[in-house]
């Protein structure tokens, strides 16, 4: 089961278009937001983003 706060974070990321802006809006760090997105991916068993060393792509 996915926690509501994780979905809220996902919505913020989608709305803002970047980890930096979403993390600022949510008052959390970028690594914390990235971990949250990974939890959502694991919960649904799908990849929501393409990751590289320094970038996150949708």
MORA-V85252 format. One line per field, one symbol per residue. ss: DSSP state (2 for helix, 1 for strand, 0 for the rest). phi: phi as a letter, one per 40 degrees, with the letter a starting at -180 (. if undefined). psi: psi as a letter, one per 30 degrees, with the letter a starting at -180 (. if undefined). A space follows every 10 residues. Layout:
ss: ???
phi: ???
psi: ???
This chain:
ss: 0002222222 2222220022 2222220002 2222222222 2222000001 10000110
phi: .ccdcccccc ccccccgacd ccccccgbcc cccccccccc dcccgbccbc bbdbabbb
psi: kkkeeeeeee eeeeefglee eeeeefhlle eeeeeeeeee eeefglkflk kaeglkk.
